[in-house]
Amino acid sequence: MILPVIHWVRSYGLALFVGVALPIVVNAEAQTKKLKETRPANELSQLHEEFIKATREYKTSLAKLLAIYERNLNRAEEKLAQSQKLYAEGLISKNQLADNETAVANAKDKIIEGQRQMANADAQIAGTLVEVQAEAQMAKTPLRKGSLLRTTSYIRYSGAVTWALSDAWKVQRFFLDSFKKQLPVGVFGQGAMHDRWRLDHRNAMDVSIHPDGPEGQLLMSYLRSNGISFLAFRAAIPGTATGPHIHIGRPSHRF
């Protein structure tokens, strides 16, 4: 009776081991696949968060500078008021009075510039948050062919034509004929920055033109009339664009 029992234990134990281990392996593989799929999105979110954090830190430093500029303005205005009295009494020259007036004007200019930079920082943070929502929406609802999407930071057109880098000469010839100069191609195909951001840019090119300028407007009109997909960025978007440019070709998907 001993051998049959041992045989039963071995057989049943092996089956039990396989029955338990197989779901664990399958579950581990599923989790690994899910991790690989969500990793690029997590990295993009991290880039957005880092950009917002850096911009807020920049705002904090600007606020400190503005406080200094305001104190300097108060001192300059007090000194100007004194110099105006002294000039009225004939105790200082007109040039000395003018110097104090210039000092007040310069102090005001610094405050205005600091306030402008603060407003830009706020706009960048707001724009980044909008783009995060827009990208999430774009992922859920891909554009139909021939559709155009406009946001505060970019314009996206989904063309019906299958465009390839081998067709780039057509765009270059159009630009040369229109503006009598070469198309300012920033990146042709895959670039180092795209490798870093894990973007598949192998069948696209970036043109260093602001979309709101006359060259950008005419180029986008040409692309749309020929059914060529493009993305026109008005500003930098963390993890997507380093600055204003027109991306010709399908959107670069993440590896």
Buried (B, 14 or more C-beta within 10 A) or exposed (E): EEEEEEEEEEEEEEEEEEEEEEEEEEEEEEEEEEEEEEEBEEBBBEBBEEBBEEBEEBBEEBEEBBEEBBEBBEEBBEBBEEBBEBBEEEEBEEEEBEBBBEBBEEBBEBBEBBEEBBEBBEEBBEBBEEBBEBBEEBEEEEBEEEEEBEBEBBBBBBBEEEBEBEBBEEBBEBBEEBEEEEBEBBBEBBBEEBEEBBBBBEBBBBBEBBBEEEBBBBBBEBBBEBBBBBBBBBBBBBBBBBEBBBBBBBBBEBE
